[in-house]
């Protein structure tokens, strides 16, 4: 399918890239899995047993997890590569 100036298959590549990016974002937001650590992976402090039981697979203490959550910025779900507005500017 030809799409103006785009080469054949470019539209499908954009769709697949958008889907891949969204799947990566969803995986990043998923909770921890596997066996919990007894010590924090970042600061080395002990992770309380109650936290390990509540979140199986936890790797960070409360302070480090809070700091990481504050630093996280959600990206907008707009496909700018396929947007005609972005191509016209």
MODELLER restraints for C-alpha pairs under 7 A, 6 or more apart:
rsr = mdl.restraints
at = mdl.atoms
rsr.add(forms.Gaussian(group=physical.xy_distance, feature=features.Distance(at['CA:1:A'], at['CA:8:A']), mean=5.91, stdev=0.5))
rsr.add(forms.Gaussian(group=physical.xy_distance, feature=features.Distance(at['CA:1:A'], at['CA:9:A']), mean=6.98, stdev=0.5))
rsr.add(forms.Gaussian(group=physical.xy_distance, feature=features.Distance(at['CA:2:A'], at['CA:8:A']), mean=5.48, stdev=0.5))
rsr.add(forms.Gaussian(group=physical.xy_distance, feature=features.Distance(at['CA:14:A'], at['CA:81:A']), mean=6.95, stdev=0.5))
rsr.add(forms.Gaussian(group=physical.xy_distance, feature=features.Distance(at['CA:14:A'], at['CA:82:A']), mean=6.79, stdev=0.5))
rsr.add(forms.Gaussian(group=physical.xy_distance, feature=features.Distance(at['CA:18:A'], at['CA:79:A']), mean=6.70, stdev=0.5))
rsr.add(forms.Gaussian(group=physical.xy_distance, feature=features.Distance(at['CA:32:A'], at['CA:56:A']), mean=6.76, stdev=0.5))
rsr.add(forms.Gaussian(group=physical.xy_distance, feature=features.Distance(at['CA:32:A'], at['CA:57:A']), mean=4.88, stdev=0.5))
rsr.add(forms.Gaussian(group=physical.xy_distance, feature=features.Distance(at['CA:32:A'], at['CA:58:A']), mean=5.53, stdev=0.5))
rsr.add(forms.Gaussian(group=physical.xy_distance, feature=features.Distance(at['CA:33:A'], at['CA:56:A']), mean=6.28, stdev=0.5))
rsr.add(forms.Gaussian(group=physical.xy_distance, feature=features.Distance(at['CA:33:A'], at['CA:57:A']), mean=4.41, stdev=0.5))
rsr.add(forms.Gaussian(group=physical.xy_distance, feature=features.Distance(at['CA:34:A'], at['CA:56:A']), mean=6.53, stdev=0.5))
rsr.add(forms.Gaussian(group=physical.xy_distance, feature=features.Distance(at['CA:34:A'], at['CA:57:A']), mean=4.51, stdev=0.5))
rsr.add(forms.Gaussian(group=physical.xy_distance, feature=features.Distance(at['CA:35:A'], at['CA:56:A']), mean=6.11, stdev=0.5))
rsr.add(forms.Gaussian(group=physical.xy_distance, feature=features.Distance(at['CA:35:A'], at['CA:57:A']), mean=4.44, stdev=0.5))
rsr.add(forms.Gaussian(group=physical.xy_distance, feature=features.Distance(at['CA:36:A'], at['CA:52:A']), mean=5.84, stdev=0.5))
rsr.add(forms.Gaussian(group=physical.xy_distance, feature=features.Distance(at['CA:36:A'], at['CA:56:A']), mean=5.56, stdev=0.5))
rsr.add(forms.Gaussian(group=physical.xy_distance, feature=features.Distance(at['CA:36:A'], at['CA:57:A']), mean=3.90, stdev=0.5))
rsr.add(forms.Gaussian(group=physical.xy_distance, feature=features.Distance(at['CA:36:A'], at['CA:58:A']), mean=4.80, stdev=0.5))
rsr.add(forms.Gaussian(group=physical.xy_distance, feature=features.Distance(at['CA:36:A'], at['CA:59:A']), mean=6.06, stdev=0.5))
rsr.add(forms.Gaussian(group=physical.xy_distance, feature=features.Distance(at['CA:37:A'], at['CA:58:A']), mean=6.44, stdev=0.5))
rsr.add(forms.Gaussian(group=physical.xy_distance, feature=features.Distance(at['CA:37:A'], at['CA:59:A']), mean=5.37, stdev=0.5))
rsr.add(forms.Gaussian(group=physical.xy_distance, feature=features.Distance(at['CA:38:A'], at['CA:46:A']), mean=5.86, stdev=0.5))
rsr.add(forms.Gaussian(group=physical.xy_distance, feature=features.Distance(at['CA:38:A'], at['CA:47:A']), mean=5.46, stdev=0.5))
rsr.add(forms.Gaussian(group=physical.xy_distance, feature=features.Distance(at['CA:39:A'], at['CA:45:A']), mean=5.37, stdev=0.5))
rsr.add(forms.Gaussian(group=physical.xy_distance, feature=features.Distance(at['CA:39:A'], at['CA:46:A']), mean=4.30, stdev=0.5))
rsr.add(forms.Gaussian(group=physical.xy_distance, feature=features.Distance(at['CA:39:A'], at['CA:47:A']), mean=5.34, stdev=0.5))
rsr.add(forms.Gaussian(group=physical.xy_distance, feature=features.Distance(at['CA:40:A'], at['CA:46:A']), mean=6.15, stdev=0.5))
rsr.add(forms.Gaussian(group=physical.xy_distance, feature=features.Distance(at['CA:40:A'], at['CA:47:A']), mean=6.12, stdev=0.5))
rsr.add(forms.Gaussian(group=physical.xy_distance, feature=features.Distance(at['CA:40:A'], at['CA:59:A']), mean=5.73, stdev=0.5))
rsr.add(forms.Gaussian(group=physical.xy_distance, feature=features.Distance(at['CA:40:A'], at['CA:60:A']), mean=4.58, stdev=0.5))
rsr.add(forms.Gaussian(group=physical.xy_distance, feature=features.Distance(at['CA:40:A'], at['CA:61:A']), mean=5.31, stdev=0.5))
rsr.add(forms.Gaussian(group=physical.xy_distance, feature=features.Distance(at['CA:41:A'], at['CA:59:A']), mean=5.74, stdev=0.5))
rsr.add(forms.Gaussian(group=physical.xy_distance, feature=features.Distance(at['CA:41:A'], at['CA:60:A']), mean=5.76, stdev=0.5))
rsr.add(forms.Gaussian(group=physical.xy_distance, feature=features.Distance(at['CA:42:A'], at['CA:60:A']), mean=6.78, stdev=0.5))
rsr.add(forms.Gaussian(group=physical.xy_distance, feature=features.Distance(at['CA:47:A'], at['CA:61:A']), mean=5.35, stdev=0.5))
rsr.add(forms.Gaussian(group=physical.xy_distance, feature=features.Distance(at['CA:52:A'], at['CA:58:A']), mean=6.16, stdev=0.5))
rsr.add(forms.Gaussian(group=physical.xy_distance, feature=features.Distance(at['CA:80:A'], at['CA:86:A']), mean=6.40, stdev=0.5))
